[in-house]
Amino acid sequence: MIEGVKVKKLLKHCDDRGFFAELVRDDEPELLAKFGQASWSMSYPGVIKAFHYHEKQDDLWFFPSGNAQVVLYDLRENSPTKGLTDIYYMGEENPIMLLIPKGIAHGYRVLGERPATIIYFTTESYDPENPDEKRISWNDKEIGFNWNTKYK
């Protein structure tokens, strides 16, 4: 696992009305040291949104509907896991919160035949005058990730 990445398995409280689950709390500083912004996005089946990274902010991702293959790549120069790639399968089938520290390139591919919705929290608010988003191509040769499904 890439150093600094954290996974929180969600506890669902189910009854005959449905379910309830807490995503992130203010007494969990191990997930978000500071709250900056909450955002919501939807992507269609097969879409790849990759890669980007931040120099100032950490991201905390959650997929409440649909399913996604999330890929992380450690770009941090002084990290013991520099150059390591991690893959997470998130969404309805695996409801987890994923903390992505600054300096980790990240992206996802929507799996299945339904759109995927992501809700994410950041430690900084988005600044359109000076965005903290550095882009890397989805097929970057250094990362070298194969986004194709491997049929076995």
C-alpha positions as a Python dict, from the first residue, in 0.01 Angstrom:
ca = {
    (1, 'M'): (0, 0, 0),
    (2, 'I'): (123, 348, -84),
    (3, 'E'): (242, 532, 228),
    (4, 'G'): (-18, 771, 367),
    (5, 'V'): (-314, 624, 178),
    (6, 'K'): (-590, 518, 419),
    (7, 'V'): (-904, 312, 375),
    (8, 'K'): (-1205, 341, 604),
    (9, 'K'): (-1454, 55, 576),
    (10, 'L'): (-1801, 198, 623),
    (11, 'L'): (-2039, 65, 886),
    (12, 'K'): (-2393, 45, 751),
    (13, 'H'): (-2681, 44, 1001),
    (14, 'C'): (-2962, -141, 823),
    (15, 'D'): (-3326, -191, 916),
    (16, 'D'): (-3660, -233, 741),
    (17, 'R'): (-3653, 131, 623),
    (18, 'G'): (-3312, 120, 452),
    (19, 'F'): (-2969, 209, 590),
    (20, 'F'): (-2759, 486, 742),
    (21, 'A'): (-2379, 526, 736),
    (22, 'E'): (-2139, 798, 849),
    (23, 'L'): (-1885, 900, 586),
    (24, 'V'): (-1646, 1131, 770),
    (25, 'R'): (-1656, 1296, 1111),
    (26, 'D'): (-1475, 1592, 1265),
    (27, 'D'): (-1320, 1359, 1525),
    (28, 'E'): (-1137, 1159, 1255),
    (29, 'P'): (-830, 1377, 1186),
    (30, 'E'): (-653, 1071, 1044),
    (31, 'L'): (-885, 1105, 743),
    (32, 'L'): (-896, 1482, 688),
    (33, 'A'): (-661, 1703, 885),
    (34, 'K'): (-871, 2002, 773),
    (35, 'F'): (-1198, 2041, 584),
    (36, 'G'): (-1189, 2248, 265),
    (37, 'Q'): (-1471, 2145, 33),
    (38, 'A'): (-1721, 1869, -49),
    (39, 'S'): (-1797, 1794, -416),
    (40, 'W'): (-2024, 1561, -613),
    (41, 'S'): (-1971, 1426, -965),
    (42, 'M'): (-2115, 1160, -1197),
    (43, 'S'): (-1940, 975, -1481),
    (44, 'Y'): (-2085, 749, -1747),
    (45, 'P'): (-1997, 378, -1792),
    (46, 'G'): (-1649, 319, -1931),
    (47, 'V'): (-1529, 675, -1869),
    (48, 'I'): (-1169, 712, -1750),
    (49, 'K'): (-1090, 1022, -1546),
    (50, 'A'): (-716, 1012, -1498),
    (51, 'F'): (-465, 1124, -1391),
    (52, 'H'): (-420, 1430, -1173),
    (53, 'Y'): (-254, 1517, -844),
    (54, 'H'): (-238, 1801, -595),
    (55, 'E'): (51, 1981, -428),
    (56, 'K'): (-150, 2129, -138),
    (57, 'Q'): (-462, 1922, -76),
    (58, 'D'): (-557, 1572, 31),
    (59, 'D'): (-868, 1409, -120),
    (60, 'L'): (-1113, 1172, 50),
    (61, 'W'): (-1317, 975, -207),
    (62, 'F'): (-1647, 787, -178),
    (63, 'F'): (-1859, 626, -455),
    (64, 'P'): (-2220, 592, -327),
    (65, 'S'): (-2358, 457, -656),
    (66, 'G'): (-2206, 259, -938),
    (67, 'N'): (-1860, 104, -921),
    (68, 'A'): (-1513, 225, -1010),
    (69, 'Q'): (-1157, 103, -1047),
    (70, 'V'): (-942, 363, -868),
    (71, 'V'): (-572, 383, -954),
    (72, 'L'): (-312, 563, -740),
    (73, 'Y'): (52, 626, -831),
    (74, 'D'): (303, 768, -581),
    (75, 'L'): (489, 1065, -735),
    (76, 'R'): (641, 1193, -407),
    (77, 'E'): (1021, 1222, -430),
    (78, 'N'): (1093, 1141, -64),
    (79, 'S'): (834, 866, -23),
    (80, 'P'): (942, 508, 53),
    (81, 'T'): (665, 398, -187),
    (82, 'K'): (765, 634, -476),
    (83, 'G'): (673, 472, -808),
    (84, 'L'): (426, 226, -650),
    (85, 'T'): (81, 177, -804),
    (86, 'D'): (-224, 80, -594),
    (87, 'I'): (-563, -27, -730),
    (88, 'Y'): (-890, -9, -535),
    (89, 'Y'): (-1236, -125, -636),
    (90, 'M'): (-1490, 112, -485),
    (91, 'G'): (-1862, 170, -502),
    (92, 'E'): (-2182, -12, -422),
    (93, 'E'): (-2002, -346, -407),
    (94, 'N'): (-1729, -212, -175),
    (95, 'P'): (-1841, 97, 20),
    (96, 'I'): (-1517, 249, 149),
    (97, 'M'): (-1368, 594, 202),
    (98, 'L'): (-1024, 635, 39),
    (99, 'L'): (-781, 902, 159),
    (100, 'I'): (-547, 1017, -119),
    (101, 'P'): (-260, 1232, 13),
    (102, 'K'): (-115, 1523, -185),
    (103, 'G'): (153, 1410, -430),
    (104, 'I'): (-29, 1088, -526),
    (105, 'A'): (-155, 1078, -887),
    (106, 'H'): (-508, 944, -896),
    (107, 'G'): (-782, 857, -1138),
    (108, 'Y'): (-1064, 614, -1198),
    (109, 'R'): (-1253, 412, -1457),
    (110, 'V'): (-1627, 352, -1427),
    (111, 'L'): (-1704, -20, -1422),
    (112, 'G'): (-2028, -192, -1527),
    (113, 'E'): (-2321, -63, -1726),
    (114, 'R'): (-2438, 213, -1492),
    (115, 'P'): (-2296, 559, -1420),
    (116, 'A'): (-2085, 604, -1107),
    (117, 'T'): (-2130, 889, -863),
    (118, 'I'): (-1840, 1017, -655),
    (119, 'I'): (-1860, 1239, -349),
    (120, 'Y'): (-1525, 1371, -239),
    (121, 'F'): (-1393, 1588, 38),
    (122, 'T'): (-1076, 1797, 20),
    (123, 'T'): (-857, 1976, 271),
    (124, 'E'): (-857, 2293, 56),
    (125, 'S'): (-1129, 2478, -135),
    (126, 'Y'): (-1093, 2498, -512),
    (127, 'D'): (-931, 2822, -627),
    (128, 'P'): (-1013, 2889, -995),
    (129, 'E'): (-744, 3160, -1009),
    (130, 'N'): (-473, 2918, -893),
    (131, 'P'): (-603, 2559, -923),
    (132, 'D'): (-413, 2291, -732),
    (133, 'E'): (-461, 2034, -1008),
    (134, 'K'): (-167, 1900, -1204),
    (135, 'R'): (-270, 1685, -1502),
    (136, 'I'): (-107, 1367, -1630),
    (137, 'S'): (-239, 1173, -1930),
    (138, 'W'): (-450, 862, -1859),
    (139, 'N'): (-200, 658, -2062),
    (140, 'D'): (120, 817, -1922),
    (141, 'K'): (421, 595, -1997),
    (142, 'E'): (586, 647, -1655),
    (143, 'I'): (274, 528, -1472),
    (144, 'G'): (223, 260, -1736),
    (145, 'F'): (-120, 147, -1615),
    (146, 'N'): (-325, -82, -1842),
    (147, 'W'): (-690, 26, -1805),
    (148, 'N'): (-823, -273, -2002),
    (149, 'T'): (-1021, -541, -1822),
    (150, 'K'): (-824, -864, -1807),
    (151, 'Y'): (-1063, -1152, -1880),
    (152, 'K'): (-961, -1473, -1705),
}
